[in-house]
Every structure is written in structure tokens, then in C-alpha cells.
Amino acid sequence: MTDEPSPELRRILDHEVFIRGANRPFGELTTDDVRSRADELRAAVGWGPTARVAPVAQAWRELSIGMDGAGAATVGELDPEVLLKLAPRLWVTLPG
């Protein structure tokens, strides 16, 4: 990105996600991190209350596919519109 990110995008990129044993900024997550999160969440899906995790796991999978397609090494390299659209589905920001 050449322009300064909007405050909303900056908040998304700076949001910390617990992965690899530590809190890390969402914008610094790698494709391996994103795939790992998708797999972790998919493994937690069951029936009843845990079924609510399925759409979140799917959003993380979509993020990894988007990163692969864009050739992005980190989340922060993705198009801002993609991040703004996916952040609520990833629960990086609150849905709604």
C-alpha cells in the first residue's frame, strides 16, 4: 500500500491474534499462520454451539486462498477492500 491506511484499516491490521504462542498483529500474519488458524478452527467445529465456528473457519480459509491468489506473504499486503470485507467474518472486528 502506498497510501496511509484509514483508521478502520489500521485498527484491523493492528488487532492482535494469538498464534504461534504469542499475540501478533493481524497484518503481520503469514500465509502459514492463516492456514494454521483455518485448520485449528475447522477442527473445533462440531454440532450445537460449536457449529457457529464453521463460518469463521471458512473465512480464514478464504483469507488464505486470497493471499495465495494475490501472492501476499502477509495479511497486510492484501487489498484493503478485501480486509475490510473479511475482518468481521474472521472475528478480527465485531460482526455487524
C-alpha positions in Angstrom: 0.0 0.0 0.0 1.3 3.4 -0.9 -1.3 5.5 0.9 -1.7 5.8 4.6 -4.3 3.3 5.7 -7.7 4.5 7.0 -8.2 4.4 10.8 -10.5 1.4 10.4 -8.0 -0.5 8.3 -5.2 0.4 10.7 -7.3 -0.9 13.6 -7.8 -4.2 11.7 -4.1 -4.6 10.8 -3.0 -3.8 14.4 -5.6 -6.1 16.0 -3.7 -8.9 17.9 -4.4 -12.5 17.1 -3.0 -15.2 19.4 -1.0 -17.6 17.2 2.4 -19.4 17.5 2.2 -19.0 21.2 2.0 -15.2 21.3 -0.2 -12.2 20.4 0.7 -11.0 16.9 -0.7 -8.1 14.8 -3.2 -9.4 12.2 -1.4 -7.5 9.5 1.8 -9.5 10.1 0.3 -12.9 9.9 1.8 -15.1 7.2 0.0 -17.5 4.8 1.1 -20.3 7.1 -0.4 -18.6 10.1 -3.6 -18.1 8.3 -3.8 -21.7 7.1 -3.0 -22.9 10.6 -5.8 -20.7 12.1 -8.3 -22.1 9.5 -7.3 -25.7 10.3 -7.5 -25.1 14.0 -11.0 -23.6 13.8 -12.2 -26.2 11.4 -11.1 -28.9 13.8 -13.1 -27.3 16.6 -16.4 -27.4 14.5 -19.0 -29.8 15.7 -22.7 -29.6 16.3 -24.6 -27.4 18.7 -22.8 -24.2 19.9 -19.5 -25.2 18.2 -21.3 -25.2 14.8 -21.0 -21.4 15.0 -17.3 -21.7 14.4 -17.7 -23.1 10.9 -18.3 -19.8 9.1 -15.3 -18.3 10.9 -13.1 -21.2 9.9 -14.4 -20.8 6.3 -13.5 -17.1 6.3 -9.9 -17.9 7.4 -9.7 -20.4 4.6 -11.0 -17.7 2.2 -8.3 -15.4 3.5 -5.6 -18.0 2.8 -6.9 -18.5 -0.7 -7.0 -14.8 -1.3 -3.4 -14.4 0.0 -2.2 -17.2 -2.3 -4.0 -15.6 -5.3 -2.6 -12.2 -4.6 0.9 -13.5 -3.9 0.8 -11.8 -0.5 3.3 -13.0 2.1 1.4 -11.3 5.0 -2.1 -10.2 5.6 -1.0 -6.5 5.4 -0.1 -6.9 1.8 -3.7 -7.6 0.7 -6.0 -5.1 -0.9 -7.7 -3.0 1.9 -11.2 -3.7 0.5 -10.6 -7.4 1.0 -9.5 -6.9 4.6 -12.4 -4.6 5.4 -14.9 -7.1 4.0 -13.4 -10.2 5.7 -12.5 -8.7 9.1 -15.9 -9.2 10.7 -16.2 -12.7 9.3 -12.8 -13.5 10.7 -13.9 -12.0 14.1 -10.9 -9.6 13.9 -13.6 -6.9 14.2 -17.0 -7.5 15.7 -19.6 -8.6 13.2 -22.5 -6.2 12.4 
